Amino acid sequence: MRPIPLSLLAAAALASQLVGVLAQSSSQTDDTGTIINASPASSDSDTQTDRTTSTASASSSNSLALTGTATTTESANFESPVYSPTSQIRVTTRSSSTTNTDTSSSTGSGSSTSSSSNTNSNTHSNSTVTTSSGRTTTQTITTITGGDSSTSTRTTGSATSSTSTGPVPSNTVPCNNYPEFCSRQYSNITQICAHNSYFSVKNNAASNQDYDMHTQLDDGIRMIQGETQLVNGTMYGCHTSCDLLNAGTYASILSQVANWVESHPYDVVTILVGNSDYEKGVTAKDYVQPFEESGLMPYLYEPEYVPQRRNQWPTLGEMILSGKRVVAFIDYNANQTAVPWLLDEYTHFWSTPFSPTDPDFPCSLQLPLHLDNETAKEEFMYIANHNLNVRFNLGGYNILIPDTYHIQRTNGKYDQFGQLGAMTGNCSEIWNAPPNFLVVDYYNRGDPKPGSVFEVAAKANNVTYNRQCCGNGNGGDGSTGTLSATMSMLVCTVAFSLLLYFVSS
């Protein structure tokens, strides 16, 4: 069978943009366990008496209840979480069945007291700080998580500081939007992936998302995924062909993620590289340059084990404290010896069928090949592809496009046919754990309302979703009929182009 000529794809791309312009006019766009004494940035007094005591308690539906010292520090300029080499991370016993949750129960108590010659006082309560002084410039930072009981005494000159701590309470600062996640392993959380994340080009019917990546991340997307192609020595983010949809250089795409990560120090983001040119010999080494140019290198996580099994992953709190908050995977031609921070997807994840066209969404293992179910269940994380497609046969060519007509149902939260809620529940029952990533198109659309995909993930994680979605409060484009018509027009355009091609040849 003859390949589709690039000129034909270019014609289809042009037609796609023209159709998009028509559609645009009728569519609507619907947040160390070591106690660190707080000190003011400046003060008019030379002698001071300072006493700081903080206590807090927290409980959640995951049966984790801790009482102890809530730790805060103060800094004039906050850039990143405080890291202490003596920090110890509390990891509770984990149990994954049909929800991602911590099931252990523990209690503790503690306090922190320090004194010196001082006339200024600070009071900490429930991880907040109130400062009273003549002239002070401060900003409160709440630490991520804490360590075991310890007591230390330090004497400097005539001042003596004594600190006694017990187990630190549940965090008040969220990790990936939920305080509960700080003590959970990376491999024990369900998160949402925006399928073909950076293919959100306006007026292009080949797009899979309504919003740009910055907005996606703001809304709660935590996996960025998409195809890449190497063209004349430069890596690009292209959908099927760079003539059809080109989102720009991959370095520029990654730099958008780097900018967001830099300004969100309590979040862990995952990147899944789609190596479309793997059969042409493109390998992990070819991605080093765009990652280096993007500014992501300081954040990239390198696993302790190769491969790293499901129970060997750190908690989000540990990753945040270390500063290594970006996990990058590549689907084909990984080389973790040469590029240790670009992980092999299929030695860490298995996945359900790609580009699904069956609205029943069977939760069966497709890749990697020859992986047995028991090993997959015990040692691998997994990805559930829940982006419904429609298949067209045009002149012998199979073309898949997103089924936007049924997108509300597909992204729905209920346990009903075709809905994301039903697939997640089904997968959880079959594999004794919910998926780690749910891959969706147009994440902002759903049933009963925008953000339903995040409600599904929250239920799997045994937490409550109470954020506003999506796109800074704008519910997103609900005009599925118009977009479906746009897709149909694109298909007709491609079909007509193919007909002309075959007639003339």
C-alpha positions as CSV (number, residue, x, y, z in Angstrom):
1,M,0.0,0.0,0.0
2,R,1.3,3.4,-1.0
3,P,2.1,5.9,1.8
4,I,0.1,9.1,1.9
5,P,2.2,11.8,0.3
6,L,3.4,14.7,2.5
7,S,1.8,17.1,0.0
8,L,-1.6,15.5,0.7
9,L,-1.1,15.7,4.5
10,A,-0.2,19.3,4.1
11,A,-3.4,19.9,2.1
12,A,-5.3,18.1,4.9
13,A,-3.7,20.3,7.5
14,L,-4.6,23.5,5.6
15,A,-8.2,22.2,5.2
16,S,-8.2,21.4,8.9
17,Q,-7.3,25.0,9.8
18,L,-9.9,26.4,7.5
19,V,-12.5,24.2,9.0
20,G,-11.4,25.2,12.5
21,V,-11.9,28.8,11.7
22,L,-15.5,28.0,10.7
23,A,-16.0,26.0,13.9
24,Q,-14.6,28.7,16.1
25,S,-17.3,31.1,15.2
26,S,-20.1,28.7,16.4
27,S,-18.4,27.1,19.5
28,Q,-18.3,28.3,23.1
29,T,-15.4,28.1,25.3
30,D,-16.8,26.4,28.5
31,D,-0.7,23.8,46.4
32,T,11.7,18.0,57.6
33,G,10.6,16.8,60.5
34,T,13.4,18.9,62.0
35,I,12.1,21.8,64.0
36,I,13.6,25.1,62.7
37,N,13.1,28.1,64.9
38,A,11.6,31.0,63.2
39,S,13.4,34.3,63.2
40,P,12.4,37.7,61.8
41,A,14.2,39.1,58.8
42,S,14.9,42.3,60.7
43,S,14.1,43.8,64.1
44,D,14.6,47.0,66.0
45,S,15.5,45.3,69.2
46,D,18.9,43.9,70.1
47,T,17.8,41.7,73.0
48,Q,14.9,39.4,72.6
49,T,13.1,36.6,74.5
50,D,11.5,34.2,72.1
51,R,9.3,31.2,72.8
52,T,7.7,29.2,70.0
53,T,5.2,26.3,70.5
54,S,3.2,24.7,67.8
55,T,0.7,21.8,67.9
56,A,-1.7,20.5,65.4
57,S,-3.9,17.5,64.6
58,A,-5.2,16.1,61.4
59,S,-7.3,13.1,60.3
60,S,-8.6,12.0,56.9
61,S,-10.8,9.3,55.4
62,N,-7.7,7.1,54.7
63,S,-7.5,6.2,58.5
64,L,-4.2,8.1,58.9
65,A,-4.4,10.1,62.2
66,L,-1.4,11.9,63.6
67,T,-1.0,14.5,66.3
68,G,2.2,16.3,66.8
69,T,4.3,19.3,66.0
70,A,3.5,21.3,62.9
71,T,6.7,22.7,61.6
72,T,7.1,26.1,59.9
73,T,10.0,28.2,59.0
74,E,10.2,31.8,57.9
75,S,12.1,33.4,55.0
76,A,12.0,36.7,53.3
77,N,12.1,35.1,49.9
78,F,10.5,31.7,49.4
79,E,11.8,29.7,46.5
80,S,11.6,26.0,47.4
81,P,10.8,23.6,50.3
82,V,13.3,23.5,53.2
83,Y,15.6,20.5,53.0
84,S,17.5,19.1,56.0
85,P,20.0,16.2,55.7
86,T,18.6,14.9,59.0
87,S,15.0,14.8,57.7
88,Q,13.2,11.5,58.0
89,I,10.2,10.8,56.0
90,R,7.3,9.0,57.6
91,V,5.9,6.2,55.3
92,T,2.9,4.4,56.6
93,T,2.0,0.8,55.7
94,R,0.4,0.8,52.3
95,S,-2.5,-1.2,51.0
96,S,-3.8,-1.0,47.4
97,S,-7.0,-2.7,46.5
98,T,-9.7,-0.7,44.8
99,T,-8.4,2.7,46.0
100,N,-5.0,4.2,46.5
101,T,-4.8,4.9,50.2
102,D,-2.7,4.7,53.3
103,T,-4.4,2.3,55.8
104,S,-2.3,2.4,58.9
105,S,-3.3,4.3,62.0
106,S,-0.8,6.0,64.3
107,T,-0.8,8.8,66.9
108,G,1.8,10.9,68.5
109,S,2.3,14.3,70.2
110,G,5.1,16.7,70.6
111,S,6.1,20.4,71.0
112,S,8.9,22.6,70.2
113,T,10.2,25.2,72.6
114,S,13.2,27.6,72.3
115,S,14.2,30.5,74.4
116,S,16.8,33.2,74.4
117,S,17.2,36.8,75.6
118,N,14.5,38.5,73.5
119,T,11.6,40.9,73.7
120,N,9.8,39.6,70.6
121,S,7.4,36.7,70.4
122,N,6.1,34.5,67.6
123,T,3.2,32.1,68.1
124,H,2.7,29.1,65.8
125,S,-0.8,27.5,65.6
126,N,-1.9,24.8,63.2
127,S,0.9,25.4,60.8
128,T,0.5,29.1,60.7
129,V,2.6,31.8,62.2
130,T,1.7,35.2,63.7
131,T,4.6,37.6,64.3
132,S,4.7,40.7,66.5
133,S,7.7,42.9,66.3
134,G,8.7,46.5,65.6
135,R,9.9,45.9,62.0
136,T,9.7,42.4,60.5
137,T,9.5,41.1,57.0
138,T,8.7,37.4,56.9
139,Q,6.9,34.7,54.9
140,T,5.7,31.4,56.3
141,I,6.8,28.1,54.8
142,T,5.2,24.9,56.0
143,T,7.4,21.9,55.7
144,I,6.3,18.8,53.7
145,T,6.6,16.0,56.3
146,G,8.5,15.0,59.4
147,G,10.5,12.4,61.2
148,D,10.5,10.3,64.3
149,S,10.8,11.5,67.9
150,S,14.0,13.2,68.8
151,T,15.5,15.6,71.4
152,S,18.4,17.9,70.9
153,T,20.0,20.7,73.0
154,R,22.3,23.4,71.6
155,T,24.1,26.1,73.6
156,T,25.6,29.2,71.9
157,G,27.1,31.8,74.2
158,S,24.5,32.5,76.9
159,A,21.6,31.2,74.9
160,T,20.3,27.6,75.1
161,S,17.9,26.1,72.6
162,S,16.1,22.8,73.4
163,T,13.9,21.0,70.9
164,S,11.7,17.9,71.5
165,T,9.6,16.5,68.8
166,G,7.1,13.7,68.3
167,P,5.6,12.4,65.1
168,V,4.7,15.3,62.8
169,P,1.0,15.6,61.8
170,S,-0.5,15.2,58.4
171,N,0.7,18.0,56.1
172,T,-1.2,21.2,55.6
173,V,0.7,21.9,52.3
174,P,-0.6,19.7,49.5
175,C,1.6,17.6,47.3
176,N,0.0,17.4,43.8
177,N,-3.1,19.2,45.3
178,Y,-3.6,16.8,48.2
179,P,-1.9,16.8,51.6
180,E,-2.5,13.1,51.9
181,F,-0.3,12.5,48.8
182,C,2.9,13.7,50.6
183,S,3.3,10.4,52.4
184,R,2.2,8.2,49.6
185,Q,4.5,6.5,47.1
186,Y,4.6,7.8,43.6
187,S,3.4,4.3,42.5
188,N,0.3,4.5,44.8
189,I,-1.5,7.4,43.3
190,T,-4.0,7.7,40.4
191,Q,-3.4,10.8,38.3
192,I,-4.8,12.3,35.0
193,C,-2.8,12.4,31.8
194,A,-3.8,14.7,29.0
195,H,-3.5,12.6,25.9
196,N,-1.4,14.4,23.3
197,S,-1.0,17.3,25.8
198,Y,0.6,19.8,23.6
199,F,-1.7,19.3,20.6
200,S,-4.0,22.1,21.6
201,V,-3.4,24.2,18.6
202,K,-6.4,26.5,17.9
203,N,-8.3,26.0,14.6
204,N,-6.7,22.6,14.0
205,A,-9.0,19.7,14.1
206,A,-6.2,17.3,14.8
207,S,-5.9,18.7,18.4
208,N,-6.7,16.5,21.4
209,Q,-7.0,19.2,24.1
210,D,-8.8,22.6,24.5
211,Y,-6.2,24.2,26.8
212,D,-2.5,24.8,26.7
213,M,-0.1,22.8,29.0
214,H,0.2,25.6,31.6
215,T,-3.6,25.6,32.1
216,Q,-3.7,21.8,32.1
217,L,-1.1,21.7,34.9
218,D,-3.0,24.4,36.8
219,D,-6.2,22.4,36.5
220,G,-4.5,19.2,37.9
221,I,-3.1,17.3,34.9
222,R,0.1,15.6,36.2
223,M,1.3,13.7,33.1
224,I,2.3,15.5,29.9
225,Q,2.3,13.1,26.9
226,G,2.7,13.4,23.1
227,E,4.3,12.3,19.9
228,T,7.7,13.5,18.8
229,Q,9.6,13.4,15.5
230,L,13.2,14.2,14.5
231,V,13.3,16.5,11.5
232,N,16.6,17.7,10.1
233,G,18.4,17.1,13.4
234,T,15.8,18.9,15.5
235,M,13.1,17.3,17.7
236,Y,9.6,18.5,17.2
237,G,6.2,17.8,18.8
238,C,4.2,16.5,15.8
239,H,0.9,14.7,15.5
240,T,1.2,11.9,12.9
241,S,3.1,14.2,10.6
242,C,4.7,17.6,11.1
243,D,2.7,18.8,8.1
244,L,-0.6,18.0,9.8
245,L,0.1,19.4,13.3
246,N,3.4,20.8,14.5
247,A,3.4,22.2,18.1
248,G,6.9,23.5,17.9
249,T,10.3,22.2,18.9
250,Y,10.3,19.7,21.7
251,A,12.7,21.9,23.7
252,S,10.2,24.8,23.6
253,I,7.4,22.4,24.7
254,L,9.5,21.1,27.6
255,S,10.4,24.6,28.6
256,Q,6.8,25.3,29.3
257,V,6.7,22.4,31.7
258,A,10.0,23.6,33.3
259,N,8.5,27.1,33.9
260,W,5.5,25.6,35.6
261,V,7.5,23.2,37.7
262,E,9.8,26.0,38.9
263,S,6.8,28.0,40.2
264,H,5.1,25.0,41.9
265,P,7.6,23.6,44.4
266,Y,5.2,21.1,45.9
267,D,4.2,19.3,42.7
268,V,5.6,16.2,41.0
269,V,5.1,16.1,37.2
270,T,5.5,13.1,34.8
271,I,6.5,13.3,31.2
272,L,5.8,10.5,28.7
273,V,7.8,10.8,25.5
274,G,6.2,9.3,22.4
275,N,9.2,8.3,20.2
276,S,7.4,8.2,16.8
277,D,10.7,7.7,14.9
278,Y,12.0,4.7,16.9
279,E,12.0,2.5,13.8
280,K,14.3,5.0,12.2
281,G,16.9,4.6,14.9
282,V,16.0,7.5,17.1
283,T,16.9,6.7,20.7
284,A,16.9,8.2,24.2
285,K,20.2,9.9,23.4
286,D,18.5,12.1,20.8
287,Y,16.3,13.6,23.6
288,V,19.2,14.8,25.7
289,Q,19.6,18.1,23.9
290,P,15.9,19.3,24.1
291,F,15.8,18.4,27.8
292,E,19.0,20.3,28.4
293,E,17.8,23.3,26.5
294,S,14.4,23.3,28.3
295,G,15.7,23.9,31.9
296,L,14.3,20.7,33.2
297,M,17.6,19.0,34.0
298,P,17.8,20.1,37.7
299,Y,14.4,18.5,38.4
300,L,14.8,15.2,36.6
301,Y,14.4,12.1,38.9
302,E,16.9,9.2,38.6
303,P,15.6,6.0,40.1
304,E,17.6,4.0,42.6
305,Y,16.8,0.7,40.8
306,V,16.7,-0.2,37.1
307,P,14.0,-1.1,36.6
308,Q,12.3,0.2,39.7
309,R,9.4,-2.0,40.8
310,R,6.1,-0.8,42.1
311,N,7.0,-1.0,45.8
312,Q,10.4,0.7,45.4
313,W,9.2,4.2,44.5
314,P,9.7,7.1,46.9
315,T,6.9,9.1,48.3
316,L,5.9,12.5,46.8
317,G,7.2,14.1,49.9
318,E,10.6,12.5,49.5
319,M,10.8,13.6,45.8
320,I,9.8,17.1,46.7
321,L,12.3,17.4,49.5
322,S,15.1,16.2,47.2
323,G,14.1,18.6,44.4
324,K,13.8,15.8,41.9
325,R,10.2,16.4,41.0
326,V,10.0,15.5,37.3
327,V,9.8,11.8,36.2
328,A,10.4,11.3,32.5
329,F,9.6,8.1,30.5
330,I,10.1,7.1,26.9
331,D,8.0,4.5,25.1
332,Y,10.7,3.0,22.8
333,N,14.5,2.8,22.5
334,A,15.2,3.8,26.1
335,N,18.8,3.5,27.3
336,Q,19.0,4.1,31.1
337,T,22.7,3.3,31.1
338,A,23.5,6.3,28.8
339,V,20.5,8.4,29.9
340,P,19.5,7.4,33.4
341,W,16.8,10.0,33.9
342,L,14.8,9.0,30.8
343,L,13.1,5.8,32.0
344,D,11.9,2.9,30.0
345,E,8.1,3.0,30.0
346,Y,7.5,-0.7,29.4
347,T,9.8,-1.9,32.2
348,H,7.8,0.2,34.7
349,F,4.3,0.4,33.2
350,W,2.0,-1.8,31.3
351,S,-0.9,-0.3,29.4
352,T,-4.4,-1.1,28.2
353,P,-5.1,-0.9,24.4
354,F,-4.0,2.2,22.5
355,S,-6.3,4.4,20.5
356,P,-9.4,2.5,21.8
357,T,-12.5,2.4,19.6
358,D,-14.5,0.1,21.9
359,P,-16.6,2.3,24.3
360,D,-16.7,-0.6,26.7
361,F,-12.9,0.1,27.3
362,P,-11.7,-3.4,28.3
363,C,-9.0,-3.3,31.0
364,S,-6.7,-5.8,29.4
365,L,-3.0,-5.8,29.1
366,Q,-1.7,-4.9,25.6
367,L,1.9,-3.8,26.2
368,P,4.6,-4.8,26.8
369,L,4.3,-8.1,25.0
370,H,4.9,-11.3,26.8
371,L,4.3,-9.8,30.3
372,D,2.3,-12.2,32.4
373,N,-0.6,-10.9,34.4
374,E,0.8,-11.9,37.8
375,T,4.0,-10.0,37.3
376,A,2.1,-7.0,35.9
377,K,-0.1,-7.0,39.0
378,E,2.7,-7.2,41.6
379,E,5.6,-5.3,40.1
380,F,4.4,-2.8,37.5
381,M,2.4,0.4,37.5
382,Y,-0.2,0.7,34.7
383,I,-1.7,3.2,32.4
384,A,-5.4,3.1,31.3
385,N,-6.1,4.6,27.9
386,H,-9.6,6.1,28.0
387,N,-9.6,8.3,24.9
388,L,-12.4,7.1,22.6
389,N,-11.7,7.2,18.8
390,V,-13.7,6.8,15.7
391,R,-12.2,4.9,12.8
392,F,-12.7,5.8,9.1
393,N,-11.5,3.9,6.1
394,L,-10.6,6.2,3.3
395,G,-9.2,4.6,0.1
396,G,-7.7,1.8,2.1
397,Y,-6.2,4.1,4.8
398,N,-7.4,3.8,8.4
399,I,-7.8,7.2,10.0
400,L,-8.6,7.6,13.7
401,I,-10.0,10.8,15.2
402,P,-11.2,11.6,18.7
403,D,-14.9,10.8,19.2
404,T,-15.8,14.3,20.5
405,Y,-19.5,13.6,20.1
406,H,-19.5,11.2,23.1
407,I,-16.7,13.0,25.0
408,Q,-19.0,14.0,28.0
409,R,-20.0,10.4,28.4
410,T,-16.4,9.1,27.9
411,N,-15.0,11.4,30.6
412,G,-18.0,10.9,32.9
413,K,-17.5,10.0,36.6
414,Y,-20.4,7.5,36.9
415,D,-20.3,3.7,36.9
416,Q,-22.1,3.5,33.6
417,F,-21.3,2.2,30.2
418,G,-18.5,4.0,28.4
419,Q,-17.6,6.3,31.3
420,L,-14.3,6.8,33.0
421,G,-15.7,6.0,36.4
422,A,-16.8,2.6,35.2
423,M,-13.5,1.7,33.6
424,T,-11.5,2.8,36.7
425,G,-13.7,0.6,38.9
426,N,-13.4,-2.3,36.5
427,C,-9.6,-2.0,36.3
428,S,-9.4,-1.8,40.1
429,E,-11.4,-5.0,40.5
430,I,-9.4,-6.9,38.0
431,W,-5.9,-5.7,39.0
432,N,-6.5,-5.2,42.7
433,A,-5.4,-1.5,42.3
434,P,-6.6,1.4,40.2
435,P,-4.6,2.7,37.3
436,N,-1.7,5.0,38.0
437,F,-2.6,7.2,35.1
438,L,-5.9,7.8,33.3
439,V,-5.3,9.0,29.7
440,V,-8.1,11.2,28.4
441,D,-8.9,13.6,25.5
442,Y,-10.4,17.0,26.3
443,Y,-10.0,16.5,30.1
444,N,-12.1,19.7,30.7
445,R,-15.3,18.1,29.4
446,G,-17.2,15.5,31.3
447,D,-20.4,14.3,33.0
448,P,-22.0,15.7,35.1
449,K,-19.7,18.8,34.8
450,P,-16.2,19.9,33.9
451,G,-13.6,18.3,36.1
452,S,-15.3,14.9,36.3
453,V,-12.1,13.2,35.3
454,F,-10.5,14.6,38.5
455,E,-13.4,13.4,40.5
456,V,-12.8,9.9,39.2
457,A,-9.1,10.1,40.2
458,A,-10.0,11.5,43.6
459,K,-12.3,8.6,44.3
460,A,-9.6,6.1,43.3
461,N,-7.3,7.9,45.7
462,N,-9.8,8.0,48.5
463,V,-9.7,11.8,48.7
464,T,-12.2,14.5,47.9
465,Y,-12.0,16.7,44.8
466,N,-13.1,20.2,45.6
467,R,-11.2,22.3,43.1
468,Q,-12.7,24.5,40.4
469,C,-12.3,23.2,36.8
470,C,-11.4,24.1,34.2
471,G,-9.3,26.8,32.5
472,N,-9.3,29.4,35.3
473,G,-13.0,28.7,36.1
474,N,-14.1,28.5,32.5
475,G,-15.9,25.2,32.0
476,G,-14.4,24.5,28.6
477,D,-15.9,24.0,25.3
478,G,-19.1,22.0,25.5
479,S,-20.0,22.3,21.8
480,T,-19.2,18.7,21.0
481,G,-21.7,18.6,18.1
482,T,-19.9,21.5,16.4
483,L,-16.5,19.9,16.9
484,S,-17.7,16.6,15.7
485,A,-19.0,18.3,12.6
486,T,-15.6,19.9,12.2
487,M,-14.0,16.5,12.4
488,S,-16.5,15.2,9.8
489,M,-15.6,18.0,7.5
490,L,-11.9,17.3,7.9
491,V,-12.5,13.6,7.0
492,C,-14.5,14.6,3.9
493,T,-11.7,17.0,2.9
494,V,-9.1,14.2,3.3
495,A,-11.3,11.8,1.4
496,F,-11.7,14.2,-1.5
497,S,-8.0,14.8,-1.6
498,L,-7.3,11.1,-1.6
499,L,-9.8,10.6,-4.4
500,L,-8.1,13.3,-6.5
501,Y,-4.7,11.6,-5.7
502,F,-5.8,8.2,-6.8
503,V,-7.6,9.5,-9.9
504,S,-4.5,11.4,-11.1
505,S,-2.1,8.6,-10.4
